[in-house]
Amino acid sequence: MGRVIDLRSDTVTVPTPEMRRAMYEAEVGDDVYGEDPTVRRLEEMAARRLGKEAGLFVVSGTMGNLVAILTHTRPGNELILEAESHIFYYEVGGCAALGGVMVRTVPGQRGAIDPGELEKVIRGQDIHFPPTGLIALENTHNRAGGAVIPLEKIRAVREVADRYGIPMHLDGARIFNAALALGVPAAEIARYFDSVMFCLSKGLAAPVGSVLVGSREWIARARKWRKMVGGGMRQAGILAAAGIVALEKMVDRLVEDHANAKFLAAGLAEIPGLKVNPAEVETNIVRLDVAATGMTAEAFCAELKLRGVLASPFDPTIVRLVTHKDVTRGDMEKTLSVISRMVG
Ligand SMILES: *Cc1c(COP(=O)(O)O)cnc(C)c1O
């Protein structure tokens, strides 16, 4: 059967030989004492890249979002999220369990929140109400199929947030995919937010880690929260070294992942029984509706696995396929022929 084509996620990417060399050679120290030069370099590089004052290396995107929520809010605050957001769906309820924060969701359109709908759920001064403590957006938006939130929609949300004095956090796990699709530097997106989390371990192919960026004062407070949740690392320069290569060498190549996702979507759209809108594939994620095949997403993925292709069941009849550096155009062609024979 040959090698397995793994389209479950861009998290499956393995570190490049250059990353492994950088890890081997990394200069390290105890980062809890602030003495790891490689972690510091990564944090400074990330902050500069996103136009913020300071950065904080964290274990995962989930930890980055949690630390951001803990730093921005107090127990009993309300956190406003888009209804399909990663923080709401896939972060184990950490903000409620560990932050004592209530979540209020707003249904979005392809991941974007309407400013009018947002304004309706912001709490007033009534003595009965919990205070709205934070608004978080996600760009690109995972469950919306890698959808890009355009700058004007972010700006409109920011205007509402400013009117009420509410801070904004960006779950920018895939901010570089969004920046590429929008044709702007990532800092152009980040400027609308008080804090941003982005992942090194997805399309950028580092083995571990995410970075949280914000103002110097805010990051100093976030550092303390990271310690509390057990995220203070010691000779973490070994990991940060791969993150530096990720930022320097792996951002520009995301264009290939977007092209492969488009190619895959266009091919899938031609296969009878499958539904996908290639125009909605803006980055590296394809949402495929398999309902008309009579198969559930679960069954579809199980059948596909027997044929050497891995994908994720996303919803009862929606399959998610993600492109990344460890799959090629040839793999897309092979996937199309495998799926075409499978449903034909
Ligand atoms: C993957 C992801 C995260 C969390 O990252 P982990 O490193 O897996 O914890 C957060 N938000 C979005 C949108 C993601 O896709």
Ligand as a Chemical Component Dictionary entry (heavy atoms), coordinates in Angstrom:
data_LIG
# 
_chem_comp.id                   LIG 
_chem_comp.type                 NON-POLYMER 
_chem_comp.pdbx_formal_charge   0 
_chem_comp.three_letter_code    LIG 
# 
loop_
_chem_comp_atom.comp_id 
_chem_comp_atom.atom_id 
_chem_comp_atom.alt_atom_id 
_chem_comp_atom.type_symbol 
_chem_comp_atom.charge 
_chem_comp_atom.model_Cartn_x 
_chem_comp_atom.model_Cartn_y 
_chem_comp_atom.model_Cartn_z 
_chem_comp_atom.pdbx_ordinal 
LIG C1 C1 C 0 -4.794 23.499 17.548 1  
LIG C2 C2 C 0 -5.539 24.679 17.969 2  
LIG C3 C3 C 0 -5.431 25.176 19.269 3  
LIG C4 C4 C 0 -4.704 24.451 20.388 4  
LIG O1 O1 O 0 -3.468 24.010 20.134 5  
LIG P1 P1 P 0 -2.822 22.757 20.899 6  
LIG O2 O2 O 0 -1.389 23.048 20.741 7  
LIG O3 O3 O 0 -3.280 21.543 20.173 8  
LIG O4 O4 O 0 -3.263 22.787 22.316 9  
LIG C5 C5 C 0 -6.103 26.333 19.575 10 
LIG N1 N1 N 0 -6.863 26.956 18.672 11 
LIG C6 C6 C 0 -7.005 26.508 17.422 12 
LIG C7 C7 C 0 -7.845 27.262 16.464 13 
LIG C8 C8 C 0 -6.366 25.352 17.027 14 
LIG O5 O5 O 0 -6.523 24.895 15.778 15 
# 
loop_
_chem_comp_bond.comp_id 
_chem_comp_bond.atom_id_1 
_chem_comp_bond.atom_id_2 
_chem_comp_bond.value_order 
_chem_comp_bond.pdbx_ordinal 
LIG C1 C2 SING 1  
LIG C2 C3 SING 2  
LIG C2 C8 DOUB 3  
LIG C3 C4 SING 4  
LIG C3 C5 DOUB 5  
LIG C4 O1 SING 6  
LIG O1 P1 SING 7  
LIG P1 O2 DOUB 8  
LIG P1 O3 SING 9  
LIG P1 O4 SING 10 
LIG C5 N1 SING 11 
LIG N1 C6 DOUB 12 
LIG C6 C7 SING 13 
LIG C6 C8 SING 14 
LIG C8 O5 SING 15 
# 
